Amino acid sequence: MKIDGSIAFVTGANRGLGAALTDALLERGAAKVYAAVRRPGTITDPRVVPVRLDLTEPASILEAARLAGDVTLVINNAGISTRTPVLGDEEGLRQEMEVNYLGPVAVARSFAPILAANGGGALVNVLSVLSWVSFPEAGGYSAAKSAMWAATNALRQNLAPQHTHVLALHVGYMDTDMAARVTAPKTAPRVVAEATLDALEAGEHEVLADEVSRQVRAQLSGPLTAMYPALDPQAAA
């Protein structure tokens, strides 16, 4: 898909990766970018069109789709991390699933007919390396992102007949508010945004935006003990 001349709808566009994607889209010639956020007043960039969107409110998703009927590119970027373990608070787990899985699926469902009517276009789902590997303290987030990975694979097949290309982004830690407490190496959101748009224009199905994602992706066909060394009885001995 060509970015130049496209009309994009970016969720969570007011900061972090969403803001970086918005800037990169405009610099590459996007004709219009809708910045979809819970509080439109936080959008001060005159180059974009603010749209209210709350992934926990289905009515707001439908209304956003009604307002943005000219879209050719949808980027499901908005997300949340509650740091809820799988055995933790059920409310946190439900919030993870609602924002990181059910909400983006609802966006895809609402915008699919619009993309079809406008020639097919593309859908980008921002996932995570935690779609593939889970840590005890972020089990809820991993479960939701894994669900969205499965949904993305299904959406590729659902939307292929209408010529909508589906791209998944996997990345580890980025230098954003969500990872502010993380001391491990982080990738700049701008780098991830550029890699995502490069992959979109190249017609790729998947973006592995950092070395961590590439390493974990390569280990998926190996034994579980390679991904989770603590499961190796020899290591535990």
N, C-alpha and C positions, 0 to 999 in steps of 0.2 A: 504493500500500500504506500502511496505517496503522501508524505506529510504536507507538502506544499499544496495549498488550496483546500486542505481538509477542514472539517468542522468538528471540533473535539469537545467531549464532555468528560471532565476530570473530577472524580470524587475526592474529598479531602484535599482540596487544592490550595488551602491557605497556608500550609507550612510543610516542612520536610520534603519528602520525595514528591508530593503533589505539587508544591510550589516549583520545584525544579523541573518537573515534567511540563508544567504550564509555560515556564520561561523557554524551555527547549522547543516546545511546539511552536510558539510564536516566532522564535528566531529562525525556525526552519520553514516559515511561510504559512502556517495554519491561518486560514481565513477568519476563523472565530474560535474562541475557547470559552466554554461555559465552565465557571468555577463553582462546583457544587459543594456546599458546606452547610453545617447546621446553623451557623450565624452569618448570613450574608454581609452584615455590617463589618465583618473582619476583612473583607476583600476591598482593598483600596486601589488596586491596580486598574487604571482606566482602560487598559487594553483588553480586559476580559469582561464577561457577562456573569455577574453573581447569580446563583440559583440556590434556593434553600433545599437542602436534602438531609434527612435524618434516616439512617439505615434501619432504625427501629420503628419507623412510622411508614407503613406501606402507602398511606395516602400521599405522603410527601414525595415518594418515589414516582407514583403515578402522575402527580402534578408536574414534577420536573420533566418527565418524559413528554407531557403535553406541551410544555413551554419550549422544549428543545427538539422540535420535530424535524430540524434540518441536519441533525447530527450524522456524521459518517464514521466517527471514531469514539468509542466509549472506553475509558480507563477506570477500572474498578480499583482505586487506590486506598480509599479510606479504610481504616482498621483500628483495632484497639488491643491492648495487652493489659490484662488485669493481674497477671502473675498468679493465676489460680492453679494449684495442682489438681490432678484428676480426682484425688480424694478430698479436695478442698470444698469450699463453699459452693453450693449449687447455684446460687444467684450469679456468682462470677462465671461459672461454666456456661450458664445460659446466655449471659451477656456476650461471652466470646463467640458462641455459636450464632447468635443473632446478628452481631455486627460483622464478623469475619466470614460467615458462610451464608446464612439466610438472606441478609441484606444484599450482598453482591449478586446472589442468584436472582433476587427480585429485580435488581437493576438490569441484569441481563435479559430477564423475561420481559420487562417493560420496554426496553429499547430494541429488542430483536426485530419487531415489525418495522420500526423506524429505520434501522440499518438496512433491512431488506428493501424498503421503499426507496431508499437513497442509493441503491446500487450494491449493497452488501457490506462494504466497509470493513471495520475490524473491531474486535473486542480484546482488551488487554486486562488480564487479571494479575494483580500484584500479590504474589504468594510469599514464600519464605523458604529458606533452607530447612526451617522447622516443619515444613510440609513432609519432610522425609526422615528427620531425626528428632527425638523428643528428649527434653531435660525434665527431671522431676519437678522443678519449680515452675515450669511453664507448660505443664501437660495440657491445660485447657486450650491454650493458644495453639499448640501443635495439633491437637485434635481438630480444631476448627479449620486450620490451614490445610490439614490433610483432607478434610471433607471438601474444601474448595478446590484442591488439586484434582480430586476425583470428579467433581462437578465440571471443572475446566476440560478434562478429557472427554466427558460426555457432551459438553457444549460444542466442542470441535465437530463432533459428528452431527449433533442437532442442527447446527448452523451452516454446515458445509453446503447443503442444497440451495441456500439463499446467497451463497458466495460471500459469507462473512468469515473473515480470517480470525482465528483465536490464538492469542499469544499469552504464554504464562511467564511471569518473571519470578525467579528464585534468587534470593540474596540473603546474606548473613547480616551482621550488624552494620547499620548505617549511622552516620553522624547526625542523628535526629533526636527530638525530644524523647521518643519512645525508648531509645537506648542511652539516655543521658547518664544512667548509673553504671553502664557497662565500661569496664576498663580495657577490654580486648580491642584489637585493631578494628577500625570502622572504615567503611567506604563512604566517600562524599556522595550525597544524593545526586549532585549534578552528573557524576560519572555514571551512576546507575541509570539516570534518565537518558543520557546520550546512548548508552548501550541498548536500552530498551527501544528507542526510536530507530536505531541502526538495524536492530533485529526485525522490527516491524516492516521497515522499508525493504529488507532483504527477503521477506516472506518466511521467516523462521517460525517455528512453533514454540520455542522455549528459549529463555535468556538465563544463562548462568552468569550472574553479574560479578561474582568474585571467586577467589580461589577456594574458599570454604564450600561454596555451593558446588563447584566442580568436583571437589574431593568427595563430598557426601554423595553426589549423584553417581559417581563411579563405584561407590561401595554398596550400592543397593542390591547388586546381584551376589554379594559375598555373604559370609556367615554373619549372624547377629553379633557374635563376639568381636567382629572387626569394628562394628559401629558402637557397640557397648562393651568395652573391655571388662567391666565389672562382672559381666555374666560368665566370663571364662573361669571355670573352676580352678584352673592352675594359677590364674592371677589372684584369686581369692585365697588360695592356700597360704 
